[in-house]
Amino acid sequence: MTFTEWFIFFLIIQVIHFLGTWKLYVKAGRQAWEAAVPIYNAVVLMGIINRSKWWVILLFIPIVNLLMFPIVWVETCRSFGFNKGKDTILAIVTFGFYLFYINYATDAVYKENRSLKPPTAVDEWLSSIAFAIIAATLVHTYFMQPYTIPTSSLEKTLLVGDYLFVSKFHYGARVPMTTVSVPMVHDTVPGLGVKSFLSEDKAENKNNWKNKLSLPYMRLPGVQKIKRNEIVVFSWPADTTKTMWGDVSGKQTYKPIDKRTNYVKRCVGIPGDSLEVRDGYVYINGEKTILPDRAKPQWYFKVDVGGNKFSRGDIERYKMAKEGKVGDDGIYYLNLTDEEAASLEKNSIVKSIEKLLKPRGNFDKSVFPHDARYPSSSDNFGPIYIPKEGVTVKLNDATIPFYEQIIRRYENNDLTIFGDDIYINGKKVSEYTFKQDYYWMMGDNRQRSLDARNWGYVPFDHVVGKPVMIWFSIDKDTNKIRWDRMFTTVGGSGKPVSYLWVVVILIAGYIFYSIKKSKKKKV
């Protein structure tokens, strides 16, 4: 929906609320018109049901409000004497319309000083669970989200099996666009394999009423902008796979932006940059980029050992079984950093070592912009311009391959090309002004990464957040916990330092405080 459509929908909800509750407001000693004034009616209602005014804020936070509405319906029923189990069930399954019955068909009496304690142990248990879910959803959606590293694209900086805390507030939390979805899960309900959100599956039916329930893109203010070479979590722009990871079915579906698969890469180019890759190295505005000291870019190297074999220590040191292979000719093909390659070259059995790079000139259809006129490779690419909000570029036959996806998919225009003529929303144009910022995301594992070199620019509305801490890490090959990585920061320089000891002290302190408090209550 557009903002206008949502405003109309909001007014309709207010009318429904007024019609279903105005008599109850009067019975509670308020005026009927107070049930009709948006936002104010919620403040008054909180007073009627003896609940805190801050509940009103929760009623207007997307996703969280879907959990709050049933609670308010039930609390309203109980405030007028309808506090049995069947009343609770009817209030929820009728989506609050049970209040119409109470409002018009009963002689409900307002219970001004009713007990706020749930009537049964089951109700108390359910109430505790509900508010725990609400609190977790609020934190997960707008402040901090857990994330798992599933691939080796940032290997040696972030490892497969690392579990991260991703900050939403650094770049500004993205307000969920998908309004009807299962809380705290992404695109798929774990264990069931079904989508977690309400939308139409077929891409050609994006205008289906289910997709109309979505909110327009909105973002809370952030505390910083994305800096060059920061690690960023974002929604994969090209994602149309049925489920998040491991889906080899070939089936595709339409996905809202906030339900696309989350990727994590290094932002090597920011809006306004000119980016080029020369022999595997990134150049920004003509200068070779300097990566943070924790970044460990890697490439494949051909290592000729003259028919010999590396020792067990060498195999473990360079992770040969995991990141490399041995050809039929006995030559090793290893994924190494430049420093590792230089060190390996000193090994007495190494005859020669060569970095394997794909030259420019041979068209690779997997490389952006997927046009034979730009025969680049993942190792020799560009230069390209990274679009910046408000900047205008020329549109012609030569430039349209770079910006077609932006104009059509990311900025929702009707783009038509007839020969050399370009039409946007029915109007012939020769230039275009970008509506948002774009970024260039790449993996440090340069030849084992599906990244911007394959799908192109990442729009700012796809940005999720900034990884700030590894809270848990497990080696998927050995199933052993990497204790030295637990509670280490993602950013910064030098060797990562674990703050696990701080967490242990805090947990121990909380347990000690809880036990002491419990003993005081018994006394």
Secondary structure as a PSIPRED ss2 file (coil, helix, strand):
# PSIPRED VFORMAT (PSIPRED V4.0)

   1 M C   1.000  0.000  0.000
   2 T C   1.000  0.000  0.000
   3 F H   0.000  1.000  0.000
   4 T H   0.000  1.000  0.000
   5 E H   0.000  1.000  0.000
   6 W H   0.000  1.000  0.000
   7 F H   0.000  1.000  0.000
   8 I H   0.000  1.000  0.000
   9 F H   0.000  1.000  0.000
  10 F H   0.000  1.000  0.000
  11 L H   0.000  1.000  0.000
  12 I H   0.000  1.000  0.000
  13 I H   0.000  1.000  0.000
  14 Q H   0.000  1.000  0.000
  15 V H   0.000  1.000  0.000
  16 I H   0.000  1.000  0.000
  17 H H   0.000  1.000  0.000
  18 F H   0.000  1.000  0.000
  19 L H   0.000  1.000  0.000
  20 G H   0.000  1.000  0.000
  21 T H   0.000  1.000  0.000
  22 W H   0.000  1.000  0.000
  23 K H   0.000  1.000  0.000
  24 L H   0.000  1.000  0.000
  25 Y H   0.000  1.000  0.000
  26 V H   0.000  1.000  0.000
  27 K H   0.000  1.000  0.000
  28 A C   1.000  0.000  0.000
  29 G C   1.000  0.000  0.000
  30 R C   1.000  0.000  0.000
  31 Q C   1.000  0.000  0.000
  32 A H   0.000  1.000  0.000
  33 W H   0.000  1.000  0.000
  34 E H   0.000  1.000  0.000
  35 A H   0.000  1.000  0.000
  36 A C   1.000  0.000  0.000
  37 V C   1.000  0.000  0.000
  38 P C   1.000  0.000  0.000
  39 I C   1.000  0.000  0.000
  40 Y H   0.000  1.000  0.000
  41 N H   0.000  1.000  0.000
  42 A H   0.000  1.000  0.000
  43 V H   0.000  1.000  0.000
  44 V H   0.000  1.000  0.000
  45 L H   0.000  1.000  0.000
  46 M H   0.000  1.000  0.000
  47 G H   0.000  1.000  0.000
  48 I H   0.000  1.000  0.000
  49 I C   1.000  0.000  0.000
  50 N C   1.000  0.000  0.000
  51 R C   1.000  0.000  0.000
  52 S C   1.000  0.000  0.000
  53 K C   1.000  0.000  0.000
  54 W C   1.000  0.000  0.000
  55 W H   0.000  1.000  0.000
  56 V H   0.000  1.000  0.000
  57 I H   0.000  1.000  0.000
  58 L H   0.000  1.000  0.000
  59 L H   0.000  1.000  0.000
  60 F C   1.000  0.000  0.000
  61 I C   1.000  0.000  0.000
  62 P C   1.000  0.000  0.000
  63 I C   1.000  0.000  0.000
  64 V H   0.000  1.000  0.000
  65 N H   0.000  1.000  0.000
  66 L H   0.000  1.000  0.000
  67 L H   0.000  1.000  0.000
  68 M H   0.000  1.000  0.000
  69 F H   0.000  1.000  0.000
  70 P H   0.000  1.000  0.000
  71 I H   0.000  1.000  0.000
  72 V H   0.000  1.000  0.000
  73 W H   0.000  1.000  0.000
  74 V H   0.000  1.000  0.000
  75 E H   0.000  1.000  0.000
  76 T H   0.000  1.000  0.000
  77 C H   0.000  1.000  0.000
  78 R H   0.000  1.000  0.000
  79 S H   0.000  1.000  0.000
  80 F C   1.000  0.000  0.000
  81 G C   1.000  0.000  0.000
  82 F C   1.000  0.000  0.000
  83 N C   1.000  0.000  0.000
  84 K C   1.000  0.000  0.000
  85 G H   0.000  1.000  0.000
  86 K H   0.000  1.000  0.000
  87 D H   0.000  1.000  0.000
  88 T H   0.000  1.000  0.000
  89 I H   0.000  1.000  0.000
  90 L H   0.000  1.000  0.000
  91 A H   0.000  1.000  0.000
  92 I H   0.000  1.000  0.000
  93 V H   0.000  1.000  0.000
  94 T C   1.000  0.000  0.000
  95 F C   1.000  0.000  0.000
  96 G C   1.000  0.000  0.000
  97 F C   1.000  0.000  0.000
  98 Y H   0.000  1.000  0.000
  99 L H   0.000  1.000  0.000
 100 F H   0.000  1.000  0.000
 101 Y H   0.000  1.000  0.000
 102 I H   0.000  1.000  0.000
 103 N H   0.000  1.000  0.000
 104 Y H   0.000  1.000  0.000
 105 A H   0.000  1.000  0.000
 106 T C   1.000  0.000  0.000
 107 D C   1.000  0.000  0.000
 108 A C   1.000  0.000  0.000
 109 V C   1.000  0.000  0.000
 110 Y C   1.000  0.000  0.000
 111 K C   1.000  0.000  0.000
 112 E C   1.000  0.000  0.000
 113 N C   1.000  0.000  0.000
 114 R C   1.000  0.000  0.000
 115 S C   1.000  0.000  0.000
 116 L C   1.000  0.000  0.000
 117 K C   1.000  0.000  0.000
 118 P C   1.000  0.000  0.000
 119 P C   1.000  0.000  0.000
 120 T C   1.000  0.000  0.000
 121 A H   0.000  1.000  0.000
 122 V H   0.000  1.000  0.000
 123 D H   0.000  1.000  0.000
 124 E H   0.000  1.000  0.000
 125 W H   0.000  1.000  0.000
 126 L H   0.000  1.000  0.000
 127 S H   0.000  1.000  0.000
 128 S H   0.000  1.000  0.000
 129 I H   0.000  1.000  0.000
 130 A H   0.000  1.000  0.000
 131 F H   0.000  1.000  0.000
 132 A H   0.000  1.000  0.000
 133 I H   0.000  1.000  0.000
 134 I H   0.000  1.000  0.000
 135 A H   0.000  1.000  0.000
 136 A H   0.000  1.000  0.000
 137 T H   0.000  1.000  0.000
 138 L H   0.000  1.000  0.000
 139 V H   0.000  1.000  0.000
 140 H H   0.000  1.000  0.000
 141 T H   0.000  1.000  0.000
 142 Y H   0.000  1.000  0.000
 143 F C   1.000  0.000  0.000
 144 M E   0.000  0.000  1.000
 145 Q E   0.000  0.000  1.000
 146 P E   0.000  0.000  1.000
 147 Y E   0.000  0.000  1.000
 148 T E   0.000  0.000  1.000
 149 I C   1.000  0.000  0.000
 150 P C   1.000  0.000  0.000
 151 T C   1.000  0.000  0.000
 152 S C   1.000  0.000  0.000
 153 S C   1.000  0.000  0.000
 154 L C   1.000  0.000  0.000
 155 E C   1.000  0.000  0.000
 156 K C   1.000  0.000  0.000
 157 T C   1.000  0.000  0.000
 158 L C   1.000  0.000  0.000
 159 L C   1.000  0.000  0.000
 160 V C   1.000  0.000  0.000
 161 G C   1.000  0.000  0.000
 162 D E   0.000  0.000  1.000
 163 Y E   0.000  0.000  1.000
 164 L E   0.000  0.000  1.000
 165 F E   0.000  0.000  1.000
 166 V E   0.000  0.000  1.000
 167 S E   0.000  0.000  1.000
 168 K C   1.000  0.000  0.000
 169 F C   1.000  0.000  0.000
 170 H C   1.000  0.000  0.000
 171 Y C   1.000  0.000  0.000
 172 G C   1.000  0.000  0.000
 173 A C   1.000  0.000  0.000
 174 R E   0.000  0.000  1.000
 175 V C   1.000  0.000  0.000
 176 P C   1.000  0.000  0.000
 177 M C   1.000  0.000  0.000
 178 T C   1.000  0.000  0.000
 179 T C   1.000  0.000  0.000
 180 V C   1.000  0.000  0.000
 181 S E   0.000  0.000  1.000
 182 V C   1.000  0.000  0.000
 183 P C   1.000  0.000  0.000
 184 M C   1.000  0.000  0.000
 185 V C   1.000  0.000  0.000
 186 H C   1.000  0.000  0.000
 187 D C   1.000  0.000  0.000
 188 T E   0.000  0.000  1.000
 189 V C   1.000  0.000  0.000
 190 P C   1.000  0.000  0.000
 191 G C   1.000  0.000  0.000
 192 L C   1.000  0.000  0.000
 193 G C   1.000  0.000  0.000
 194 V C   1.000  0.000  0.000
 195 K E   0.000  0.000  1.000
 196 S C   1.000  0.000  0.000
 197 F E   0.000  0.000  1.000
 198 L C   1.000  0.000  0.000
 199 S C   1.000  0.000  0.000
 200 E C   1.000  0.000  0.000
 201 D C   1.000  0.000  0.000
 202 K C   1.000  0.000  0.000
 203 A H   0.000  1.000  0.000
 204 E H   0.000  1.000  0.000
 205 N H   0.000  1.000  0.000
 206 K C   1.000  0.000  0.000
 207 N C   1.000  0.000  0.000
 208 N C   1.000  0.000  0.000
 209 W C   1.000  0.000  0.000
 210 K C   1.000  0.000  0.000
 211 N H   0.000  1.000  0.000
 212 K H   0.000  1.000  0.000
 213 L H   0.000  1.000  0.000
 214 S C   1.000  0.000  0.000
 215 L C   1.000  0.000  0.000
 216 P C   1.000  0.000  0.000
 217 Y C   1.000  0.000  0.000
 218 M C   1.000  0.000  0.000
 219 R E   0.000  0.000  1.000
 220 L C   1.000  0.000  0.000
 221 P C   1.000  0.000  0.000
 222 G C   1.000  0.000  0.000
 223 V C   1.000  0.000  0.000
 224 Q C   1.000  0.000  0.000
 225 K C   1.000  0.000  0.000
 226 I C   1.000  0.000  0.000
 227 K C   1.000  0.000  0.000
 228 R C   1.000  0.000  0.000
 229 N C   1.000  0.000  0.000
 230 E C   1.000  0.000  0.000
 231 I E   0.000  0.000  1.000
 232 V E   0.000  0.000  1.000
 233 V E   0.000  0.000  1.000
 234 F E   0.000  0.000  1.000
 235 S E   0.000  0.000  1.000
 236 W C   1.000  0.000  0.000
 237 P C   1.000  0.000  0.000
 238 A C   1.000  0.000  0.000
 239 D C   1.000  0.000  0.000
 240 T C   1.000  0.000  0.000
 241 T E   0.000  0.000  1.000
 242 K C   1.000  0.000  0.000
 243 T C   1.000  0.000  0.000
 244 M C   1.000  0.000  0.000
 245 W C   1.000  0.000  0.000
 246 G C   1.000  0.000  0.000
 247 D C   1.000  0.000  0.000
 248 V C   1.000  0.000  0.000
 249 S C   1.000  0.000  0.000
 250 G C   1.000  0.000  0.000
 251 K C   1.000  0.000  0.000
 252 Q E   0.000  0.000  1.000
 253 T C   1.000  0.000  0.000
 254 Y C   1.000  0.000  0.000
 255 K C   1.000  0.000  0.000
 256 P C   1.000  0.000  0.000
 257 I H   0.000  1.000  0.000
 258 D H   0.000  1.000  0.000
 259 K H   0.000  1.000  0.000
 260 R C   1.000  0.000  0.000
 261 T C   1.000  0.000  0.000
 262 N E   0.000  0.000  1.000
 263 Y E   0.000  0.000  1.000
 264 V E   0.000  0.000  1.000
 265 K E   0.000  0.000  1.000
 266 R E   0.000  0.000  1.000
 267 C E   0.000  0.000  1.000
 268 V E   0.000  0.000  1.000
 269 G E   0.000  0.000  1.000
 270 I C   1.000  0.000  0.000
 271 P C   1.000  0.000  0.000
 272 G C   1.000  0.000  0.000
 273 D C   1.000  0.000  0.000
 274 S E   0.000  0.000  1.000
 275 L E   0.000  0.000  1.000
 276 E E   0.000  0.000  1.000
 277 V E   0.000  0.000  1.000
 278 R E   0.000  0.000  1.000
 279 D C   1.000  0.000  0.000
 280 G C   1.000  0.000  0.000
 281 Y E   0.000  0.000  1.000
 282 V E   0.000  0.000  1.000
 283 Y E   0.000  0.000  1.000
 284 I E   0.000  0.000  1.000
 285 N C   1.000  0.000  0.000
 286 G C   1.000  0.000  0.000
 287 E E   0.000  0.000  1.000
 288 K E   0.000  0.000  1.000
 289 T C   1.000  0.000  0.000
 290 I C   1.000  0.000  0.000
 291 L C   1.000  0.000  0.000
 292 P C   1.000  0.000  0.000
 293 D C   1.000  0.000  0.000
 294 R C   1.000  0.000  0.000
 295 A C   1.000  0.000  0.000
 296 K C   1.000  0.000  0.000
 297 P C   1.000  0.000  0.000
 298 Q E   0.000  0.000  1.000
 299 W E   0.000  0.000  1.000
 300 Y E   0.000  0.000  1.000
 301 F E   0.000  0.000  1.000
 302 K E   0.000  0.000  1.000
 303 V E   0.000  0.000  1.000
 304 D E   0.000  0.000  1.000
 305 V C   1.000  0.000  0.000
 306 G C   1.000  0.000  0.000
 307 G C   1.000  0.000  0.000
 308 N C   1.000  0.000  0.000
 309 K C   1.000  0.000  0.000
 310 F C   1.000  0.000  0.000
 311 S C   1.000  0.000  0.000
 312 R H   0.000  1.000  0.000
 313 G H   0.000  1.000  0.000
 314 D H   0.000  1.000  0.000
 315 I H   0.000  1.000  0.000
 316 E H   0.000  1.000  0.000
 317 R H   0.000  1.000  0.000
 318 Y C   1.000  0.000  0.000
 319 K C   1.000  0.000  0.000
 320 M H   0.000  1.000  0.000
 321 A H   0.000  1.000  0.000
 322 K H   0.000  1.000  0.000
 323 E H   0.000  1.000  0.000
 324 G E   0.000  0.000  1.000
 325 K E   0.000  0.000  1.000
 326 V E   0.000  0.000  1.000
 327 G C   1.000  0.000  0.000
 328 D C   1.000  0.000  0.000
 329 D C   1.000  0.000  0.000
 330 G C   1.000  0.000  0.000
 331 I C   1.000  0.000  0.000
 332 Y E   0.000  0.000  1.000
 333 Y E   0.000  0.000  1.000
 334 L E   0.000  0.000  1.000
 335 N E   0.000  0.000  1.000
 336 L E   0.000  0.000  1.000
 337 T C   1.000  0.000  0.000
 338 D H   0.000  1.000  0.000
 339 E H   0.000  1.000  0.000
 340 E H   0.000  1.000  0.000
 341 A H   0.000  1.000  0.000
 342 A H   0.000  1.000  0.000
 343 S H   0.000  1.000  0.000
 344 L H   0.000  1.000  0.000
 345 E H   0.000  1.000  0.000
 346 K C   1.000  0.000  0.000
 347 N C   1.000  0.000  0.000
 348 S C   1.000  0.000  0.000
 349 I C   1.000  0.000  0.000
 350 V C   1.000  0.000  0.000
 351 K C   1.000  0.000  0.000
 352 S E   0.000  0.000  1.000
 353 I E   0.000  0.000  1.000
 354 E E   0.000  0.000  1.000
 355 K E   0.000  0.000  1.000
 356 L C   1.000  0.000  0.000
 357 L C   1.000  0.000  0.000
 358 K C   1.000  0.000  0.000
 359 P C   1.000  0.000  0.000
 360 R C   1.000  0.000  0.000
 361 G C   1.000  0.000  0.000
 362 N C   1.000  0.000  0.000
 363 F C   1.000  0.000  0.000
 364 D C   1.000  0.000  0.000
 365 K C   1.000  0.000  0.000
 366 S C   1.000  0.000  0.000
 367 V C   1.000  0.000  0.000
 368 F C   1.000  0.000  0.000
 369 P C   1.000  0.000  0.000
 370 H C   1.000  0.000  0.000
 371 D C   1.000  0.000  0.000
 372 A C   1.000  0.000  0.000
 373 R C   1.000  0.000  0.000
 374 Y C   1.000  0.000  0.000
 375 P C   1.000  0.000  0.000
 376 S C   1.000  0.000  0.000
 377 S C   1.000  0.000  0.000
 378 S C   1.000  0.000  0.000
 379 D C   1.000  0.000  0.000
 380 N C   1.000  0.000  0.000
 381 F E   0.000  0.000  1.000
 382 G E   0.000  0.000  1.000
 383 P E   0.000  0.000  1.000
 384 I E   0.000  0.000  1.000
 385 Y E   0.000  0.000  1.000
 386 I C   1.000  0.000  0.000
 387 P C   1.000  0.000  0.000
 388 K C   1.000  0.000  0.000
 389 E C   1.000  0.000  0.000
 390 G C   1.000  0.000  0.000
 391 V C   1.000  0.000  0.000
 392 T E   0.000  0.000  1.000
 393 V E   0.000  0.000  1.000
 394 K E   0.000  0.000  1.000
 395 L C   1.000  0.000  0.000
 396 N C   1.000  0.000  0.000
 397 D C   1.000  0.000  0.000
 398 A C   1.000  0.000  0.000
 399 T C   1.000  0.000  0.000
 400 I H   0.000  1.000  0.000
 401 P H   0.000  1.000  0.000
 402 F H   0.000  1.000  0.000
 403 Y H   0.000  1.000  0.000
 404 E H   0.000  1.000  0.000
 405 Q H   0.000  1.000  0.000
 406 I H   0.000  1.000  0.000
 407 I H   0.000  1.000  0.000
 408 R H   0.000  1.000  0.000
 409 R H   0.000  1.000  0.000
 410 Y H   0.000  1.000  0.000
 411 E C   1.000  0.000  0.000
 412 N C   1.000  0.000  0.000
 413 N C   1.000  0.000  0.000
 414 D C   1.000  0.000  0.000
 415 L E   0.000  0.000  1.000
 416 T E   0.000  0.000  1.000
 417 I E   0.000  0.000  1.000
 418 F E   0.000  0.000  1.000
 419 G C   1.000  0.000  0.000
 420 D C   1.000  0.000  0.000
 421 D E   0.000  0.000  1.000
 422 I E   0.000  0.000  1.000
 423 Y E   0.000  0.000  1.000
 424 I E   0.000  0.000  1.000
 425 N C   1.000  0.000  0.000
 426 G C   1.000  0.000  0.000
 427 K E   0.000  0.000  1.000
 428 K E   0.000  0.000  1.000
 429 V E   0.000  0.000  1.000
 430 S C   1.000  0.000  0.000
 431 E E   0.000  0.000  1.000
 432 Y E   0.000  0.000  1.000
 433 T E   0.000  0.000  1.000
 434 F C   1.000  0.000  0.000
 435 K C   1.000  0.000  0.000
 436 Q C   1.000  0.000  0.000
 437 D C   1.000  0.000  0.000
 438 Y E   0.000  0.000  1.000
 439 Y E   0.000  0.000  1.000
 440 W E   0.000  0.000  1.000
 441 M E   0.000  0.000  1.000
 442 M E   0.000  0.000  1.000
 443 G C   1.000  0.000  0.000
 444 D C   1.000  0.000  0.000
 445 N E   0.000  0.000  1.000
 446 R C   1.000  0.000  0.000
 447 Q C   1.000  0.000  0.000
 448 R C   1.000  0.000  0.000
 449 S C   1.000  0.000  0.000
 450 L C   1.000  0.000  0.000
 451 D C   1.000  0.000  0.000
 452 A H   0.000  1.000  0.000
 453 R H   0.000  1.000  0.000
 454 N H   0.000  1.000  0.000
 455 W H   0.000  1.000  0.000
 456 G C   1.000  0.000  0.000
 457 Y C   1.000  0.000  0.000
 458 V E   0.000  0.000  1.000
 459 P E   0.000  0.000  1.000
 460 F H   0.000  1.000  0.000
 461 D H   0.000  1.000  0.000
 462 H H   0.000  1.000  0.000
 463 V E   0.000  0.000  1.000
 464 V E   0.000  0.000  1.000
 465 G E   0.000  0.000  1.000
 466 K E   0.000  0.000  1.000
 467 P E   0.000  0.000  1.000
 468 V E   0.000  0.000  1.000
 469 M E   0.000  0.000  1.000
 470 I E   0.000  0.000  1.000
 471 W E   0.000  0.000  1.000
 472 F E   0.000  0.000  1.000
 473 S E   0.000  0.000  1.000
 474 I E   0.000  0.000  1.000
 475 D E   0.000  0.000  1.000
 476 K C   1.000  0.000  0.000
 477 D C   1.000  0.000  0.000
 478 T C   1.000  0.000  0.000
 479 N C   1.000  0.000  0.000
 480 K E   0.000  0.000  1.000
 481 I E   0.000  0.000  1.000
 482 R C   1.000  0.000  0.000
 483 W H   0.000  1.000  0.000
 484 D H   0.000  1.000  0.000
 485 R H   0.000  1.000  0.000
 486 M C   1.000  0.000  0.000
 487 F C   1.000  0.000  0.000
 488 T E   0.000  0.000  1.000
 489 T E   0.000  0.000  1.000
 490 V C   1.000  0.000  0.000
 491 G C   1.000  0.000  0.000
 492 G C   1.000  0.000  0.000
 493 S C   1.000  0.000  0.000
 494 G C   1.000  0.000  0.000
 495 K C   1.000  0.000  0.000
 496 P C   1.000  0.000  0.000
 497 V C   1.000  0.000  0.000
 498 S E   0.000  0.000  1.000
 499 Y C   1.000  0.000  0.000
 500 L H   0.000  1.000  0.000
 501 W H   0.000  1.000  0.000
 502 V H   0.000  1.000  0.000
 503 V H   0.000  1.000  0.000
 504 V H   0.000  1.000  0.000
 505 I H   0.000  1.000  0.000
 506 L H   0.000  1.000  0.000
 507 I H   0.000  1.000  0.000
 508 A H   0.000  1.000  0.000
 509 G H   0.000  1.000  0.000
 510 Y H   0.000  1.000  0.000
 511 I H   0.000  1.000  0.000
 512 F H   0.000  1.000  0.000
 513 Y H   0.000  1.000  0.000
 514 S H   0.000  1.000  0.000
 515 I H   0.000  1.000  0.000
 516 K H   0.000  1.000  0.000
 517 K H   0.000  1.000  0.000
 518 S H   0.000  1.000  0.000
 519 K H   0.000  1.000  0.000
 520 K H   0.000  1.000  0.000
 521 K H   0.000  1.000  0.000
 522 K H   0.000  1.000  0.000
 523 V C   1.000  0.000  0.000
